[in-house]
Amino acid sequence: MFDRLIEKLQANPKKIIFTEGHDPRILEAADRLKKGGFLTPILIGNVENVKAKAEECGFDIAGLEIIDPATYPEMDGMVEKMVALRKGKMTEEECRAALAKGNYFGTMLVKLGYADALLGGATYSTADTVRPALQLVKTKPGAHLVSSCFILARGEEKLAMGDCAINISYEDTLDKEGNVVLSAADKLAEVAIEVAACARLFGINPKVAMLSFSTKGSGKGATVGLSQAATARAKELAPDLAIDGEMQFDAAVSPTVGQLKFPGSPVAGYANTFIFPCIEAGNIGYKIAQRLGGFEAYGPILLGLNAPINDLSRGCNADEVYKMAIITAAQA
């Protein structure tokens, strides 16, 4: 899987921002990426501190760019651009204080086109990585929300799951008069289409199951109606996408059960891309696959943004940083 992504980057190398340049896990991954030559790391942090930590840990970052927000010569211009982007929601002083931090500073470098992608979260929370992305890079044209995908790999088998990390639930968006301007079903359908597109990046030909505790109307209430409506909406928006629902997980993965419960479905029994109706189900589901199913889990891979920005787990190791950097840059 990673050979495929590396080949893509070798043909079109990218620059990636690491917001926590002093962290030993980041430095080890940067050393490895430097040796690979297909991806250029840019480290954010105090130059002397970053170099000293790399030397202490035995990592070679010679020649890599290190940018310190405290001494950045174009900071005044960056502050001015951020004030304009925030459109009155943050003062000049607030923007300057935010840009002193690696997460906001790195995100602005991506926004300004200095780098192609960003990876953070080794020490920042998910919110501290996602918030600057939403405020500065924002969603891409046509996207109404940010979501996430996990890629699970076990040998040659690869699966995609979403959204397991960002959207807690799906609710209708209303205008001031109480009219629905974006339905919950529209949102879940958008997530399904985005996750399917992400699956393709990893060589998965997506067969998308809209998961539920019900199959084809066998259950009522809770999120059943949401999954049904989202399936119908996704089929309208992406008529060439193999997607079906609502269905239970056994119907999604077992050909015998799938064709018994959902006869004639092109997806039931053969799904490899799974869309959950809420974050509880998604987060629990991918972790069960990871811990009991023996799958390697890569993510969360953020979807819907104007540029590739991804979040690390604070418990990540250097190998996970290295692999997530490849994934992030390959989204560009």
N, C-alpha and C positions, 0 to 999 in steps of 0.2 A: 504493500500500500504506500509506504513512504518512498520507495524507489520511484514510483509513478509521479509523486509530487515533486521529488527532487529533480527529476528529468524536466518537469515543467519549469522549475526555477532556474535550472541551468540554461535553458533556452531564453529565459527572460528574468535575470536576477533582480531582486528587490532589496529595499532597505527597510529594516524593522527597528522600531524604538523599543528599548527595554526601560521601563520607568524606574526600576530599582537596581541601578548599575552597581551598587556596592554589595549586593547579596551574593554570597559564594555560589549559590545554585545558578544564578544568572551568569556569573562570570565563567563557570564551567561550561555552560551551554554556549556562551559567546566564543570561548576558545574553540570548541568543537565546530561551531558554524564557520568561524574564520578559516579553519583548516579545510572545511568542505568547499569553500569558495563559491557557493551558489546563493548565498544570502549574506547581506552586510549588516551586522548589528551596530546600532548606535546606543551608547550607554548614557543614561541620565544620572548625574550625581556630581559631587565634588571631585575634581580631577585627581588631586593627590590622594584622597581617601580611596577612590576606586582603584587607582594603580597600586596603592599600598596593600589593599586587600587581595588583589589578584596576585601580587608577588608573594604575599604571605601564604596563600593557598596553592601556589605553584601553577597558576593558569597564565597562558600566553595571550595577552590582549594587545600586544604591540601593534601599532598602526590603526587600531580601531578608534573611532571618534567618540570622545567623551564630552558631553555638554553639561555645564553647570548653570542652572537657572540664575544663580546669584551673580554670575559674571557674564551672562549672555549679552552681547553688545546691542542686539536688536530688541531688547525687552520693551522699551517704550513703544515701539511700533506694534509689538505683539499685544501689549495691553490695550492699545487703541483699537486693534482689530477685535479683541475679545469683547470690549465694551460694546462695539457695534453689533456683534453677534448676539449678545445677551439682550439687546434692545430695551434697555432701561431696567432690567431685572437685577443687574449688579452694577455697583458704582465702580469708578476707576480704581479706588483703593481696594475694593473687594476683589476685583479682577487681578490686580497686582499681587495681592496676598495669595490668591489661588494659584497663580502662575509660578509662585515660588516653590510649589510642590510638584514633584515629578509627574504625578498623574495628569494634572491639568497642563503642565508645560509640554509633556510628551504628546498629548492629544492635540494641542495647538500646532505642534510641528507637523503632525499628519494633516491637519486641516489646511495648513499653508503649503502642503505639497513637498515639504522637505524630506519626508519619508513616506513609504507606501502603506505601512501597517504598524500596529502597536500591540505589545503584549505586556500586561501588568498583573498585579494581584499576588505576587509572592509574599508581600507584606501588607498590601492594601486589601480592604474588603471588596467583595463583588460590587457593592454600591459605589465605592470610591473609584472603581474602574469604569462602570457603566454610566454613572452620572455625567462626567465630563464628555463622554462620547455622545450622549443624548443632547447635551447643551451646546456642543461646539461642532461636532461632525454631523450630527442629526441623522434622521432616517433618509434612505435613498428615495428617489422619485417613485411614486406609486406605493410605497410602503407606509403602513399606518401604525406599525408597532415593531418593537425589537423583540425577537424571540431567540431560542437557542436550540442547538442540536448536539447530541452526543453520538459519536461513531463508536461502535463496539466491534472489536475484532477478535476472532478466535481461529487461529490458523488461517485458512483461506476464506473462512466465513466472515462476512461483514454485514452489520445492521446499522440502521439509523433510528434514533429516537428523539422526539421533541414534544412539547417543550418541557424540559425537566429542570429548568433553573431560573427562568425570568418571570413569566406570567403566572401569578398565583391562581387566578381564575379568569374567566371571560365574561364580561358584563357589557350590556349595550352602552354605547356612548350617546348621550343626549345633548341637544342644544338647550338654550335658555328657556325655550318654550316647552321643553319636554319631548320633543320629537327625536326619534332615533336617527342619528346621522351615520353611525357605524354599529352594526349589530354584533352581538357576541359570536354568532355563527360566521359572520364575515371575518372576524378576527381569527377564529380557529381555522377557517379555511385558508387564510393567508399563511398561517403557521405551517399547515400541511404542505402547501406549495413551496414555501421557502425551505423546509426540511428536505423535501424531495430534490430540490435543486442542489442542496448541500450534499446529499447522498451521491448525486451524479459526479461531483467533484472527486469522490473517492472510488469511483469505478463501480458504484452500485446502480443497477437499473431499477429504479424505485417501483415497488409494488406497495401501495400505501394503505394501511389498515387504520381506520378511525376507531379507536378502541373505546370500549364501554363494558359495563357489567351485563349488557343486553346484546343480543344478536338479532338483527332484523325485526325489531319490535317485540322481542320476547319479554322485555322488562319495561317498566314505566317509571317516570319521575326522575328526579335529580338531573343528571347531565345527559340522559338518553336523548331527549329532544334536541339538545345542543349538538350532539354528535351527528344526529340525523340531518339537521339543517345545515351543518357545516359541510357534510359530505356532498349534499346537493349543490351547495354554493361552490365548492371546490371543483366539482365536475363542470359547472358553468364557466368558471374562470380558467380552467386548464383542461379542456376536453380531451386532450391527448394523454393525460396522466392516468395511469392505472391506479384507481383509488376506489375504495368501497367501505361501507360502514352503515350503521354502527355494528361492531362485532366484538365478541369476547376474545381474549387472547388465544384460547385454545382453537377457536374457529379461524383465527388469523394465521396460525402456524401449522396446524395439523390438516393435511389434505382430506383425511377421512372425516374429521369433525367439521371442517370448514364446508365441505360440499354437502354434508348432512344438514347443517344448520343454515347454510347460505348457498343453496344449490344454484349453479350457473355463474357464481361470482368469479371474475378473473383474478381476484386477489385472495379470497378466503382460502386458507391452507398454504398459501405461497408468499405471504407478506414478508418483506424485509425492511420496511420503513413503518414505524409505529408512532401514531399521534395520540397523545393522552389528553383527556378532557380537562385536566387540572394539574397543578404542580405536584400535589401530594402523590397522585398515581404515577406521574412521570418520574419524580425523584426516587420514589421507592422502587419502581420498576427497573430503572437502569442499574440501580445499586444491587438489586437481587441478581440481575444478569451478570454483573461484574463479580460479585462475591461468591455466588453459588454456581453460576454458569461458567466461570473461568474465562470470561471475556475481558480483554483490555478495553478500558473506556477512555476515549479522548474527547475532551470538552470541558466546560460548555463552549461550543463554537457559536459566537453571536451572529445573528442573522438580521437583515433589514437595515443595517447601517450604511452610510455613504462611503465608508472605508473599513477595511478589516481591523477590528479591535477586539481582542479576546482577553479573557480573565483566567488567571491561574488559581489553583487552590493554594491556600497558604501552607498546606502540608505537602506541596509538590516536591519532587526531587529534580536533579539536573537533567535527567533523561526526559522527564515529562516536559520541562521547559524547552529542551531542544526540539522535541516532536511537536509541541504546540506552536513553536515559532515557525516551523515548516508549514504546518496547517494554516496558520494565520497568513503568512506571506503568499501561500498558494491561492488564497481567496481573492487576492488583488488582481 
